[in-house]
Amino acid sequence: MELLCYLLLHRERAHTREALAGLFWPDTSDALARKYLRQAIWRLQSVLGNRELLIVHSGWIRVNPRAVLWLDIASFEETHDNHRDTRGHELTDQQAQAIEAAVVLYRGDLIEAWYQDWCIYERDRLQLIYLAMMEQLMSYCEVRGRYPQGVAYGQRILRCDPARECTHRNLMRLYYHAGDRTTALRQFARCAEAMAKQFNVHPSRETVALYHQVRGDQVETLTRQEHDSEYRDDLRGLQTSLELIAATVSALQRQVQQQLAPPLSSVQEAG
């Protein structure tokens, strides 16, 4: 099952048997890892029957690009790819509906019971995409006066990332514009508590300034320029997170390659 999930998640390319064996059975000998891989492939083919989902070659295996299948992750990622460059306050109703349908597909962390490195990476990547789309919907709801719906999106984001400061700010604005100034002020306190607990830091000057604006009843609907600033901040945060994940994956790939490489002593003997 783990092998099938990995292949479906990375369905766009072929995978060498050596790489798969090293990835799934890194603590065994090369010969034993290849044996386990052959057994896993055989079990998969037995279960799948004649569905022609996989293309199995002597040196590699991949998902058949012509196979007729629907994947929730594929639909989720496609929606994000189609709308990731559109700011939330610029979304049309049709675009917002597409994103709303996509976030419904995200029902929690990917394969929560698995802690393999590759799975943790995919889990974090998909969650980042989910949070980014939810932030888009929050901005969309704010500019259209759909404050309760925007609040609901923000609360869902904080369940995943309690210290996400931009979400706390968005919630403060949404509560305020909905006429609930008291809850907007309480949201600042929740933000400060979450950031202190997770990062041991205080809220940014921008968040503190918004707090004082709420206290003084001076909050206005975000201008286009302010929306763009929020978007750039979120984009930088997302890019930084993705870069960290990519660096982790590169390190893991190097480890796998080192494990697959023959020992230096055997190379010297062969020479």
DAMOZI-V249933 format. One record per helix or strand of 2 or more residues. SS is the DSSP state (H for helix, E for strand). FROM is the first residue (numbers start at 0). TO is the last residue. If there is no record, write none. Layout:
((SS,FROM,TO) (SS,FROM,TO))
This chain:
((H,1,8) (E,14,15) (H,16,23) (H,29,47) (E,53,55) (E,59,62) (H,71,82) (H,87,89) (H,92,104) (H,116,142) (H,146,159) (H,164,176) (H,180,198) (H,204,214) (H,223,259) (H,263,269))
